[in-house]
């Protein structure tokens, strides 16, 4: 069974540009969560989606947005990039809409975004 | 709100020696606790999780963790470390709030010396 796929794996952008990252969950999974990982702040929750609905959002500015499609694939967008947006962006997929003992969040390898 | 503290940024252990990584959490109700491992260039892999019941949880790769409510801790242990265990380890807490959101600690980087 294929794992969580994230594309692209690496991305270099300049300040002020916008970027779109893609996440394809494990087949059958309807929940997708996004996290930002930086050396200074660690892993921080961005948002989570279930069946095309954003159910929860972290404490990030409105420049960070996302969506989920009917096939459960998800994209996140960052507009007006800043140097501080350089990070590893991880997505995770799971079956259920909430943490449960019978479910597991599987993480993708991440997209490494560098903002120059 | 939940929070997680991993007090050790780096730990070096000799191959074959035992390992204990510390994790303290803060949450008002019964927490859902997780340990993930991240190898360079990789995503996170779940090692084990605790929801309820037995306070000693067995995971993959020979890892185990013990939930101690009185100490708000969920320490990860392995009796004999292998060179391939060198990675970064994250403790995380989830909540029974109907969401998938996890709150992660800052991680502990494990170095294994020959």
Interface residues (C-beta under 8 A of the other chain):
Chain A: X4 X31 X33 X35 X42 X43 X45 X48 X50 X55 X56 X58 X90 X92 X94 X96 X97 X98 X99 X100 X101 X104 X105 X106 X107 X108 X109 X110
Chain B: X32 X36 X41 X42 X43 X44 X45 X46 X49 X51 X52 X90 X92 X94 X95 X96 X97 X98 X99 X100 X101 X102 X103 X104 X105 X106 X107
